Amino acid sequence: MAEGPNRRANPTSSAGMRTGTDPSSTITEFLKKCNDYQLFHLTKFYRDRLEQAIEEGVDGVSSLLTYERIFNGHEHRKVTELVKKGNRSDSSNLLLNLVMEKGSRARRAMWESFVKMHHGVPKLDKILKEIQKLGSDSFVYMNLKPEVSEIPSHLKDVQKKHKETLQVQTETLRVNTILLKEKVKIFQLIDQYAELTIISKVRDRTLVEHELLARGRDHEEWREKHLRRELEKIRTDQLFQISFSQRKSTSGRSAAVSGVPGVGKTTMVQKILYDWATGKIYPQFQFVFSFKFRDLNNINCRINLRNLILFFYPHFGNVLVELWKNPEELLFIFDGLDEFKDRINFADNWRNIESQSMCTDPEGWCEVSDIVYSLIQHKLLPGCSVLVTSRPTALHLLETAEINVWAEILGFVGDERKEYFNKLFEDQAVAAAIFKHVEENEILYTMCYNPSYCWILGLSLGPFFTQRDRKPQRVPKTITQLYSYYIYNILKNHGREIESPRDVFQKLGEMAFTGICEKKIVFRNEDLIKYNLQPSRFLSGFLMELLERDDSTQSVVYTFPHLTIQEFVAALAQFLTSEPGDIGKILNEAYSKEDGRFEIFLHFVAGLSSPQAARPLQEFLGPFLHQTTYQVIDWVKEKIEGQIENLLSTTSKRNLLNIFHYLFESQNKALAQATVGSVETLRFRELRLTPIDCAVLSHVIGLCNTVIHLNLQMCYIQYEGLQRLVSVLHKCQDLRLGDNNLGDSGVKLLSAVLSNPDCKIQKLCLHCNALTDSCAMDLVSALGTNQSLTNLDLSDNNLGDSGMKRLSAALKNTDCKIERLSLYGNALTDSCAEDLASVLSINRSLTDLDLGWNNLGNSGVKLLSVALRNPGCKMQKLHLYGNNLTDSCAEDLTSALSTNPLLTDLNLQSNSFTDQSVPALRHLILTNGTLERIRLCDNQFSQNGNKQLKLLQDTRLRLNVIV
């Protein structure tokens, strides 16, 4: 076997794992200087993070430890068997336990293995870089862990009272329903709370699109792969652990947790308070104080921290002055920064100018915003800890704040969705049926990362699966249909409470629409009066009543249970007016807003033009205005026709995709046929697509007659997105799926498409998709039956020699129609050259072969040269660039190609040919009259050699010699 430049023996078995120690590296030197106790302390300190970090490469760590004789064969098998079963978390936990049991030599060997492989394991790389940055200060930093001190006896009664108060306040969870008799259901928090996935970083600080949908798109891409490879999970009890801190501080810690509306920030805070009150978490904090920014908005006067606490927790009486003495034992929680009416500026230079806004004394009087600022910045009660929650849209306010831990709630991942539905319904058979329906519907399933969406789904779908006479065909399939049934079920339970629900809905929708225009989600009594709405039991079915404190009085404000419900009601009102008006103008103005505030509203308007979505609501609200429906359909048609030809920019591609969402929501086949039926080209290259987008795109392609070109390169669709598209891909002729991380499992899906008798795919690009030899048999099976494919691009993958050997079987099949095959960058060596040679000898269709950036070497090319001499070889274009070729193979190759009557293009650039090969290359160029282009640049020719070769270009027309 030819030796490549980087080929050497390696005990690791993990694919793609980059190894190699640098003895002079800072980390290696640091570990050498650590004594056994320090290494034990280091391992213990990072234990929780290491367990996550090595999940991706745990089999590789185990292999290295086995190679160093730390593990025996039985122990290594136990670790790797868990990996094979998909239990990487259990596997990494087992490995760390074994290492800790085996003592100091094992721990040292483990850390040395981390240094060898950290480049291929991002989470591990992050930990080592932190250690490298801290250097000798690491152990000082690790010793900063909080100590649990004994509370003075005179404060024990106050603490007990405080914990009892918090427990009573947080032990139940109130959930809105659509039932007349039971509008609010009360659950025990511990029974209803479903764990959320929280990551120890914030992905984006700004948001342009509608934050609910934008995060929904983003969420799918980041899910399981990134959680395993890059994103560190963090539990709520770890938010103040030093090992997770991104900013090193000795004066207390602040944590910021971000999450979109409805993802569970407030419920998470409730669970933290309950767990602290019941002694489950944060033993280092003797007292925890929680405030909602929504409540703080009602304090319109200067106040001090003592009175602020007493306002919400009056049972503290006169003992607060005692608490100020030990601020490190205090935790302050502020929930919902995005709802705060006052802007907090964390820039210290601004604070220095406005010195009066600094609050350093808990007894000093100042604005509420200054108290919050001073606590977070550790100017007030330095040493205390602070937790702030916020929507992503308000995170920029904290960018210059003293935040140690940034975290984001991703919501539900994987089975966490199912757990939520199981807890939502007492009847587990109903829960299972509803979840199965949601799981089978790509749109609904993707929504379920957000607990609020799960709640709406549960309330809307529940009646379909609890009624004995239910009709499964009527179960909602689009977001609009889902919300339509949500409103329908409220009307069914509350409709008799009011004479004219249509009139009320029209006014409510007008108020909701104004709210969207003004980015307003909280409405007051004056808003209801403005739209002639009266508080009633009927209205409370759609609006949640919230109490706001205002000095000595309390007032009621109203909000929709979820922002998307406000958007739906606003869309519904457009169909209830007595005069049609100019809905087109409203839609165009909404469409023109680039901040995305109307995106979901437009989805709903398009969806309500569908009879399936309108029908249940018309039962209570009367018929929708036909003129409005027609205008909406015309508007969608106009937008598609105007956008379909304009796909040059990312914005134009996103606009078309949004319009496809409108088309999907409308469920209007006639409209789809008229607008996209004859579309032949769809290009979404470099536009991030989620499974929701892929499901919508699948719906559209299914209505097209023939799609000649479908370009989804670099769209990050991955396996889940491909699943949504696979039913319609056989209609495409030119299918480009490069750079999508489809993996071997994706090829299994595509092999079924290629095996479809109706498959029209002629060109298939699977460039850079993390393919290995494991997918080769699926490709072989597909190529054995497919009669349309002529161009296959498998470049920049990792098929290797074994994959190529398997693929050769299909290429030697006389029925194989492949004319162009690209295999560059597939780790091929001379070991597969004989198989490649047999393909060239037998295959009569292959005319264009790209083998660049492999390691065939001289021996491999010599084997190929024998096949290239075969009179039956039809090769026209041959690419062998970057294959470690030298003068040793030049004579064999040029001799074989000199007599080839079809060769037009030969690429030998980026090899190691010298002037010694010039005569052979000269002979080839002068002898083969069909050769039009030969690329020889980036070799080792002298200036004279280059000149000799370049002069040959003048020997005949249309000859291009590139040196």
C-alpha positions, 0 to 999 in steps of 0.5 A: 500500500502506498504511504500517504504523507499523513498515513501512520498507525493510530489506535483510535477508531473514531471516524474523522478524529484528528490526533497528534500531540505537540510536545511543546504545546502549553496544555501538554506542558501544563499537564506535565507540571500537574502533580497527581492531586492537582490532576485529580482536582482538575478531573473532578472540577470538569467532570460534568462538562467532560462527560458531555465533551467526550460523548462524540469521541468516547470510543476514541478515548477508550481506544487510546486508553486500551492502547496505553494498557489502562483499559483491558479488552473487556472494559473497552468492549463495555464502553464501545458496546454502549456507543453502538447502542446509541447510549453515548452519554452512558458510555462517557459516564462509564469511561470516567468512572473507570478512570477515576477508580483506576487512579492517577496513572489512568487520569494522566493517560486520559488527559494526554488522550484528550490533548491528542484528539481535542481538534476533532471534538469541539467541546473538549477543545473548548475545555482545553483552551480554557485550561490553556488560557488560565495556565497556572491560575487554574487551581486558584480559580477552581478553589473559588467554589462556593461554601455552604455556611451555617445560617445564624439561628435568629434567621432560621425562622425567617428562612423557613417562612420564606421557603414555605411561602415560595413552595406554596407559590410555586408548587402548582402550575396553572394551565388554560383550557378551552372548557366552559366549566374548567377554564383553568386547570391546576396541576402539581408542578412536579407532575406537569413539568417537562424537562427542557434542553438548555445550552450553555451559550446563546446562538444569536444576539439579534433577530430579524425574522419573526422570532417564533418562526426564525428560531423554529427554523434554526432549532432543527439545524442545531438539534441533536448533532450540535448538542452532541458535537458542539453545544454544551447542555447545562442544567438549572442547578449548574447555572452558577457553577464556576466551570461553566463561567465564561467570565471569571469573577470573584465578586459574585456571578450573574447568569442570563437565560434566553428563550423565545416566547412560550419556550418555558423561561417563566416556568423554569424560574418557577421550578428553580424556586420550587427546587430551592424551597424544597432543598433540592438545589443551590444549598450555597444560597440562604435566600432567593428573591424572584421578581418579574419585570412585568411587576416591576413596571408598576413601580413608578417611584424611587425605591430602595432594595430593602423596600423592593423586597418587602413589597413582594416578600413582607414576611422579612420584616426588619431582618434584611439588614442582617442579610446584607452582611453575607451577600454571597449567600443571596440569589436574585432572579429577574424574569422577562427583561424584554418586558421591562419598560425602562432601558438599562444601559450597562456601559460603565462609561455612561454610568460614570457620566450619570453618577446619580444612577449608581446604586451601591447601598441596599438602603439607598433610594434610586430607580428600579432600573438602577437597582437591577443594573447595580446587582447585575454589575456587582456594584450593589451587594458585591458577591451576590448572584443574579439570574436574568431571563429574556427573549432573544430580542432584548439580549443586546441590552446585556452585551456589556453586562457582567454576565458569567454564564450565557444560556439558551433554552432550546425547548424540547428535543427528541423524546421530551416532546412525547413526555409533554403530551403524556403529562398533558393528557390523563388518558395515555391512549389519547396522548399516544394517538395525538403524539402519533398524529403530530409526529407524522405531520412534519409541520406540526412536529417541528412546532413542538420544540416550544411548550406553548405550541404543544399546549395549543396542539393538545387543546386543538387536537384533543377533541378529535381523539376523545370523541367516539364519532371522530373523523380522522380525515378532518384532523388539522394538517396545517398551522392555520387549520390547527388554530382554526380548530383551537378557536372553534373549540372555544366557540363551541364551549363559550359561544352561547355566552354572547349574541354576536360572536362575529362582531366581537371577533371582528373588533378583537381582531382589529385590536390584535392587528393594531397590536402587531403593527405596534409590536404590542402584546399587552392591552389595557382597559382603554384599548378594549374601550377604543374597540367597543369591547366589554370584559366578559366570560366569552372574551376571557376565552381568548384573552388572559387577564393579568393583575398589575400592581400600581402603587396601592391599587391593582389593575387588570391588563389583557394579553392573548395566551400566545403571540401566534393566537393574536396573529391568528385573530388579526388574520381572521378579522380580515374575513369578517368585515361587512365591506371587503375593502382593499385587503391587497393593500393591507397584505402588500404593506404587511409583506413590505415590512422587513422585520418579519412582524407580519410573517405569521399573520400572512401565513394565517391570512393565506390559510384562511382562504382555504375552505378546510380552515374556514369551515369550522369557524363559519359554523359560529361566525357565519360565512367569510366574505367571498371577495376577501377570499378571492383577493387573497388568492389573487394576491398569493398568485401575484406574489408567486408569479413575481418572485419565481423568476427572481432567485438571485439573492438570499432575500429573494429565495427566502421571500419565495419560500415564504410564499410557498408557505402561504401556498401550502397553508391555502391548500389550494391545488388549483392555485398551485397548479396555475402558479407552479405547475409549469415551473422547471427550476427551483434554486435555493442554494445556501438558504438554510431550510428546516424540516418545515421548509422541506415539507412545504417544498415537497408539497409544492414540487408534488404539484409541479409537472416536471422539475428539471433543476432542483438546487438545494446545495448548502441548505443544511437540510440533513437527514430530517429535511431529506425525509420530508422531500424524498417522496417527490425527488424522483420527479427532478432531472438535475438534483443537487444536494451537496453540502447537506450532511445527509450521511449514510442514512440519507443515501439509504433514502435516496437509493429508494428514490433512484430505484423508483421506476418513475425516477427521472434523475439524470444528474445527482450531486452528493458532494460533501455529505459525510458519506462513508463506505457504509452507504456503498451497498445502498448505492450499488443496489440503486445503480443496479436498477436505475435507468436514468442516472448518467452523472453522479457526484460523490466528491469530498466524502469518505468512501475510502477503498472499501467503499470504492470496491463495493461501488465498482460492482455496480459500475461494472454492470452492463446496464449501468448508465453512468457517464460522469463520475466524480470521486475527488477527495474520497481517501482512495489509495492504490488498494482500490486501483485494481477495482477502478481498473476493472471498471475502466476495462468493462464499462462502456458508458463512463467517459468522464472520471474525476479522481482528484485529491486522493492518494492513488500514488504511482502504483495505483496509476500504473494499474489504471494505465493498463485499463486505459490501453483497453480499446473498449475504454471510452474515457474523454476526461480524466482528472488525477490532480493531487494524487502524489504522482511522480515521474515514476508513473509518467511513462505508463500513463502517457503511453496508455493515453497516447493511443486513446482516440477519445481523450479531450481533457487531462488534469495532472496538476498539483502532483510532483512531476519534474522535467524528467517527465517532459519528454513523455508528456510532450509525446502524449500532446503531439501524438494524441490529436483529440486532446484539447486541454491538459493541466500541469500547473503546481508540479515541479517543472523548472522554468525551462520545462514549463516553457517547453510544455507551453510551446506545444500549445502552438502545434495545433488549434484548440489545444490548451496547455496549462502549466 
